[in-house]
Amino acid sequence: MNDKIVQFTGIKKEIINEIGIYNFFNNTEQLKLHKVTDIQYNKAIQLKELIQEYLESSTLQEKIIGSSSRESGEYLVKYFKTLHDKEYFIMVCLNTSNEITAIKVLASGSIAECIIHRRELIKIALFENACNVILAHNHPAGNLKPSNNDLQLHEDMKQALNAVSIGYIDNMIISFDRYYSFVEQGLF
């Protein structure tokens, strides 16, 4: 695999071997420490995005996810597998049968936070014709406990989605191979 990365990005194999495949895809900032060119760095980002798009499209084949929190959590753990460099906030749009119609990244932020606005969430949910949604974001640091901001955002989103009659099935926090479901924790 390293040879293919070298071929695509032009980054020396020694650098890729030194930082490792995991860090290459999940902590691309490390590349800057190795003085790669801007072109090489941008190609590494493009490769990461290409792989993420592939994973998104291939996991969409698993269509139905909203029937249980465990099922949704396992699905979202797979989805976030390559997204550990910063926080990402996503919305999974579902039809009336809880089949995935779209997955939208609503915001990305820093290692510790990302900001999402109710207006954007509602606009995208309506545009995607979502009947139900699952909201999720990751905690790159590994802590699954919701912050006070997470709890407040959950309440804000619940009110906003209720106002436009879109079902709010669950809110999840993902960290590596674990998930935290607001439904399982009785926060709905």
Backbone hydrogen bonds, N-H to C=O, Kabsch-Sander energy under -0.5 kcal/mol:
donor,donor_aa,acceptor,acceptor_aa,energy
5,I,1,M,-2.0
6,V,2,N,-2.5
7,Q,3,D,-2.5
8,F,4,K,-2.3
9,T,5,I,-3.0
10,G,6,V,-2.5
15,I,12,K,-0.5
16,I,12,K,-1.8
17,N,13,K,-2.9
18,E,14,E,-2.2
19,I,15,I,-2.4
20,G,16,I,-2.1
23,N,19,I,-0.5
24,F,20,G,-2.1
25,F,21,I,-1.9
26,N,22,Y,-2.4
27,N,23,N,-2.3
30,Q,27,N,-2.2
31,L,28,T,-1.6
32,K,28,T,-0.5
32,K,29,E,-1.1
33,L,29,E,-0.7
33,L,30,Q,-0.7
34,H,30,Q,-0.6
34,H,31,L,-1.2
35,K,32,K,-1.3
36,V,31,L,-1.1
41,Y,37,T,-2.7
42,N,38,D,-2.7
43,K,39,I,-2.1
44,A,40,Q,-2.1
45,I,41,Y,-2.1
46,Q,42,N,-2.4
47,L,43,K,-2.5
48,K,44,A,-2.2
49,E,45,I,-2.6
50,L,46,Q,-2.6
51,I,47,L,-2.4
52,Q,48,K,-2.4
53,E,49,E,-2.6
54,Y,50,L,-2.2
55,L,51,I,-2.7
56,E,52,Q,-2.6
57,S,53,E,-2.5
58,S,54,Y,-2.8
59,T,55,L,-2.5
60,L,56,E,-1.3
61,Q,58,S,-1.0
62,E,59,T,-1.8
63,K,60,L,-1.3
65,I,63,K,-0.6
65,I,98,N,-1.6
66,G,98,N,-1.0
68,S,65,I,-0.8
72,S,68,S,-2.4
73,G,69,S,-3.1
74,E,70,R,-2.6
75,Y,71,E,-2.0
76,L,72,S,-2.6
77,V,73,G,-2.1
78,K,74,E,-1.6
79,Y,75,Y,-2.0
80,F,76,L,-2.5
81,K,78,K,-1.2
82,T,79,Y,-0.6
83,L,80,F,-1.8
84,H,82,T,-0.8
87,E,110,S,-3.0
89,F,107,A,-2.9
90,I,88,Y,-0.5
90,I,136,A,-3.5
91,M,104,K,-2.4
92,V,134,I,-3.1
93,C,91,M,-0.7
93,C,102,A,-3.1
94,L,132,N,-2.7
95,N,99,E,-1.9
98,N,95,N,-1.8
100,I,63,K,-2.0
101,T,93,C,-2.9
102,A,93,C,-1.2
104,K,91,M,-2.6
106,L,89,F,-2.7
106,L,104,K,-0.8
107,A,89,F,-1.5
109,G,87,E,-2.4
110,S,113,E,-2.7
121,L,117,H,-2.0
122,I,118,R,-2.7
123,K,119,R,-2.5
124,I,120,E,-2.4
125,A,121,L,-2.6
126,L,122,I,-2.6
127,F,123,K,-2.3
128,E,124,I,-2.7
129,N,126,L,-1.2
130,A,125,A,-2.5
131,C,94,L,-2.6
132,N,94,L,-1.7
133,V,167,G,-2.4
134,I,92,V,-1.7
135,L,170,D,-2.3
136,A,90,I,-2.2
137,H,172,M,-2.1
138,N,88,Y,-1.3
139,H,174,I,-2.6
142,G,139,H,-1.9
151,L,147,S,-2.2
152,Q,148,N,-2.3
153,L,149,N,-2.8
154,H,150,D,-2.3
155,E,151,L,-1.9
156,D,152,Q,-2.5
157,M,153,L,-2.9
158,K,154,H,-2.3
159,Q,155,E,-2.1
160,A,156,D,-2.3
161,L,157,M,-2.9
162,N,158,K,-2.1
163,A,159,Q,-2.0
164,V,160,A,-0.8
164,V,161,L,-0.6
165,S,162,N,-1.4
166,I,161,L,-2.4
167,G,131,C,-2.8
167,G,165,S,-0.5
169,I,133,V,-2.4
169,I,167,G,-0.7
170,D,133,V,-0.7
172,M,135,L,-2.4
173,I,180,Y,-2.1
174,I,137,H,-2.3
175,S,178,R,-2.3
178,R,175,S,-1.9
180,Y,173,I,-2.3
182,F,171,N,-2.6
182,F,180,Y,-0.5
185,Q,181,S,-1.6
186,G,183,V,-1.8
187,L,182,F,-3.1
